[in-house]
Amino acid sequence: MGLGVAAGLAAGALWGMVFVVPRMTPGLSSVDLTAGRFVSYGAMAALAMAFTWRKHRWPSPAQAASALGMSALGATGYYLLLALSISAVGSEVPTLIIGTIPIWVMLLGKPQGLRWAALLPGLLLTAGGLALMMQHTWAHASMGITGGQEFWWGVALALAAMVSWTAFALLNAAWLRRHPLVSATEWSNWLGIATGLGAVCLWLLLGSESNDLLALDGKAFIALVCIATGIGSGWVASILWNLASQRLSVSLCGQLIVSETLFGLMYSFAWDGHWPASVQWLAALLFTLGIVASIQAHR
């Protein structure tokens, strides 16, 4: 269990980087950044398999289809829904909706033998932390919200994105349990190649023109960021998450997703060069206590 928890927390630490990366690449659209990250993830997965092809097994047609479906749920499809939602209503409301994913994964992935009373403390602590962290965001968002069809369309897209990643977390864990002979690294490589193919399609459909990308300032730095997040937040984090999913229940993995928010906040504060506000410190404390309570409940 200890290795699974460590792997889940490490995956959250790597995923947390994507919260600050867009601010490090001004001028690059979120579609282009995400496509670049996922293409780098796919390229790394393909290289890993190519250089050690004798040690790797290739997926069956059914397994390849599963990898394509999972990559759409957890990566390209999820992001496409989120990006369209943000373009419709801005970033605040979608962020609030996406922030509830850990709670849904915890609720839907509860082991049969675990009593709700044991899971409740961690769930309440996590919900309290989310509520505190989001209250300012909601206040700012509500001042700029306008009614109408576009707003509710954006809310529907954000809800669909939330459902997409929640479904990925549940189905991915179930798939790994059904295929114990497939290692976390192997499955991550298959997912990576599938995700890379999806990212190419995403860029061809919604990405910027090549000439516009080549005209950006700091092209080398932008490329480095895409590669670093593709390998770190994509390939490595996927291996770690699959490792955690093989060793832990879905509900505990759902709780560990909160670490992504914690690390993302830490990176953002470090980038801005200032300390969190008191309410943010309290929210981070509740997140941490929620993780600890959930680990204790699953022992």
C-alpha positions in Angstrom: 0.0 0.0 0.0 2.8 2.4 0.8 4.3 2.1 -2.7 0.9 2.8 -4.2 0.3 5.9 -2.1 3.8 7.2 -2.9 3.2 6.6 -6.6 -0.2 8.4 -6.5 1.2 11.4 -4.7 4.1 11.6 -7.1 1.7 11.5 -10.0 -0.2 14.4 -8.4 3.1 16.3 -8.0 3.8 15.9 -11.7 0.2 16.7 -12.8 0.3 19.8 -10.7 2.8 21.4 -13.1 0.2 21.8 -15.8 -1.5 24.5 -13.7 1.5 26.9 -13.9 2.8 25.9 -17.4 0.2 28.0 -19.4 1.4 31.1 -17.6 5.0 30.2 -18.6 4.1 30.1 -22.3 2.3 33.4 -23.1 1.1 33.6 -26.6 0.6 29.8 -27.0 -3.1 28.8 -27.0 -4.2 26.1 -24.6 -5.1 23.8 -27.5 -1.5 24.1 -28.9 0.0 23.6 -25.5 -2.0 20.6 -24.7 -1.5 19.1 -28.2 2.3 19.7 -27.8 2.3 18.0 -24.4 0.4 15.0 -25.6 2.4 14.6 -28.8 5.5 14.6 -26.6 4.0 12.0 -24.3 3.1 9.8 -27.3 6.6 10.3 -28.8 8.2 9.3 -25.5 6.0 6.2 -25.2 6.9 5.2 -28.8 10.6 5.7 -28.2 10.4 3.7 -25.0 8.9 0.8 -26.8 11.2 1.1 -29.8 14.4 1.0 -27.9 13.3 -1.9 -25.7 11.1 -3.7 -28.2 12.4 -7.1 -27.3 11.1 -6.6 -23.7 7.7 -5.2 -24.7 4.6 -7.0 -25.9 2.3 -5.3 -28.4 -1.3 -4.9 -27.6 -4.0 -7.1 -29.1 -6.6 -5.3 -31.3 -9.0 -5.2 -28.3 -6.3 -3.8 -26.0 -5.4 -1.2 -28.6 -9.0 -0.2 -28.9 -9.2 0.1 -25.1 -6.1 2.4 -25.1 -7.6 4.6 -27.8 -10.9 4.9 -25.9 -9.1 5.5 -22.5 -6.9 8.2 -24.1 -10.0 10.0 -25.4 -11.7 9.9 -22.0 -8.7 10.9 -19.9 -6.7 13.2 -22.3 -7.7 14.5 -25.7 -11.5 14.2 -25.4 -11.5 15.5 -21.8 -9.4 18.5 -22.7 -11.4 19.2 -25.8 -14.6 19.5 -23.7 -12.8 21.6 -21.1 -11.3 24.0 -23.7 -14.7 24.5 -25.4 -16.2 25.1 -22.0 -13.6 27.7 -21.1 -14.1 29.5 -24.4 -17.8 29.7 -23.7 -17.9 30.9 -20.0 -14.3 31.6 -19.0 -12.1 29.6 -16.7 -13.7 30.1 -13.3 -16.9 28.1 -13.5 -15.3 25.1 -15.3 -12.5 25.1 -12.7 -15.1 24.8 -9.9 -16.8 21.9 -11.7 -13.6 20.1 -12.5 -12.4 20.5 -8.9 -15.1 18.1 -7.7 -13.6 15.1 -9.6 -11.8 13.7 -6.5 -15.1 13.6 -4.6 -16.9 11.8 -7.4 -14.1 9.2 -7.8 -14.1 8.6 -4.1 -17.9 8.1 -4.0 -18.2 5.9 -7.1 -15.0 3.9 -6.4 -15.7 2.9 -2.7 -14.8 -0.7 -2.0 -17.7 -3.0 -1.0 -16.1 -3.8 2.3 -15.4 -0.2 3.3 -18.1 1.4 5.5 -19.3 4.9 4.6 -18.6 6.0 8.1 -14.9 5.2 7.6 -14.8 7.2 4.3 -16.8 10.1 5.6 -14.0 12.0 7.5 -11.7 12.2 4.5 -14.6 13.1 2.2 -15.8 15.9 4.4 -12.3 17.3 4.8 -11.7 17.2 1.1 -15.1 18.9 0.4 -14.3 21.6 3.0 -10.9 22.3 1.4 -12.5 22.5 -2.0 -15.2 24.9 -0.8 -12.6 27.2 0.9 -10.3 27.2 -2.1 -13.1 27.9 -4.5 -15.0 30.6 -2.7 -12.9 33.5 -4.0 -12.9 32.0 -7.5 -16.7 31.8 -7.4 -17.1 35.3 -6.1 -14.9 36.6 -9.0 -16.7 34.4 -11.5 -20.2 35.4 -10.4 -19.4 39.1 -11.0 -18.7 38.4 -14.7 -21.3 35.7 -15.3 -24.0 36.5 -17.8 -27.1 34.3 -18.3 -28.2 32.8 -21.5 -27.7 29.8 -23.7 -24.0 30.2 -24.1 -23.4 30.1 -20.3 -25.4 26.9 -19.8 -23.8 25.4 -22.9 -20.4 26.1 -21.2 -21.6 24.5 -18.0 -22.8 21.4 -19.8 -19.4 21.1 -21.5 -17.6 21.4 -18.2 -19.9 18.7 -16.7 -19.2 16.5 -19.6 -15.4 17.0 -19.1 -15.8 16.1 -15.4 -17.8 12.9 -16.3 -15.1 12.1 -18.9 -12.2 12.1 -16.5 -14.1 10.5 -13.7 -15.1 7.7 -16.1 -11.5 7.4 -17.1 -10.3 7.0 -13.5 -12.9 4.3 -12.8 -12.5 2.4 -16.1 -8.7 2.6 -16.1 -8.5 1.0 -12.7 -11.0 -1.7 -13.7 -9.0 -2.4 -16.9 -5.7 -2.8 -14.9 -7.4 -5.2 -12.5 -8.7 -7.3 -15.4 -5.2 -7.4 -17.0 -2.7 -8.1 -14.2 -0.1 -9.3 -16.7 0.1 -5.8 -18.3 2.6 -3.7 -16.3 2.0 -0.1 -15.4 4.8 0.9 -17.8 3.4 -1.2 -20.6 -0.1 0.3 -20.3 1.3 3.8 -20.0 3.2 3.3 -23.2 0.1 2.0 -25.0 -2.0 4.9 -23.7 0.8 7.4 -24.6 0.9 6.3 -28.2 -2.9 6.4 -28.4 -2.9 9.9 -26.8 -0.2 11.1 -29.2 -2.4 10.1 -32.1 -5.4 11.9 -30.6 -3.3 15.0 -29.9 -2.3 15.2 -33.6 -6.0 15.0 -34.5 -6.7 17.7 -31.9 -4.1 20.0 -33.3 -5.2 19.5 -36.9 -8.8 20.3 -35.9 -8.3 23.2 -33.5 -4.7 24.1 -33.4 -2.9 27.2 -34.8 -1.3 27.4 -38.2 2.3 26.3 -38.4 3.4 29.8 -39.5 1.7 31.4 -36.4 3.5 28.9 -34.1 6.9 29.6 -35.8 6.4 33.3 -35.4 6.0 33.1 -31.6 8.7 34.6 -29.4 10.7 32.1 -27.3 10.0 29.1 -29.5 12.8 27.0 -28.0 11.5 27.6 -24.5 8.0 26.8 -25.5 9.1 23.5 -27.1 11.1 22.6 -24.0 8.1 23.2 -21.8 5.9 21.0 -24.0 8.6 18.2 -24.0 9.1 18.5 -20.2 5.4 18.3 -19.4 4.9 15.6 -22.0 7.5 13.4 -20.5 7.0 14.4 -16.8 3.3 15.2 -16.5 2.4 12.7 -19.2 4.5 9.6 -19.5 6.1 9.4 -16.1 2.9 10.5 -14.3 0.9 8.0 -16.2 3.2 5.2 -15.2 3.0 6.3 -11.5 -0.8 6.6 -11.7 -1.2 3.2 -13.2 1.1 1.8 -10.5 -1.1 3.4 -7.8 -4.3 2.1 -9.6 -2.9 -1.4 -9.5 -2.2 -1.3 -5.8 -5.0 0.8 -4.3 -8.7 1.0 -4.4 -10.4 3.5 -6.7 -11.7 5.5 -3.8 -8.3 6.0 -2.3 -6.8 6.9 -5.7 -9.6 9.5 -6.0 -8.5 11.0 -2.7 -4.9 11.1 -3.9 -6.0 13.2 -6.9 -6.3 16.1 -4.4 -2.5 16.2 -4.3 -2.6 17.5 -7.8 -4.4 20.6 -6.6 -2.0 21.0 -3.6 1.1 20.8 -5.8 -0.4 23.0 -8.5 -1.1 25.7 -5.8 2.4 25.4 -4.5 3.9 25.8 -8.0 1.7 28.8 -8.7 2.6 30.5 -5.5 6.3 29.8 -6.2 6.0 31.3 -9.7 4.2 34.4 -8.4 6.7 34.8 -5.6 4.2 35.3 -2.7 2.7 33.3 0.1 -0.8 31.9 0.1 -3.6 33.7 1.9 -4.8 32.4 5.3 -7.9 30.8 3.7 -5.7 29.0 1.2 -3.4 27.7 4.0 -6.5 26.4 5.7 -7.8 24.7 2.6 -4.4 23.1 2.0 -4.4 21.8 5.6 -7.9 20.3 5.0 -6.7 18.6 1.8 -3.7 17.1 3.6 -5.9 15.9 6.5 -8.4 14.5 4.1 -5.6 12.4 2.3 -4.3 11.2 5.7 -7.9 10.3 6.9 -8.6 8.4 3.7 -5.4 6.4 3.9 -6.2 5.4 7.4 -9.7 4.4 6.4 -8.4 2.1 3.7 -5.8 0.3 5.9 
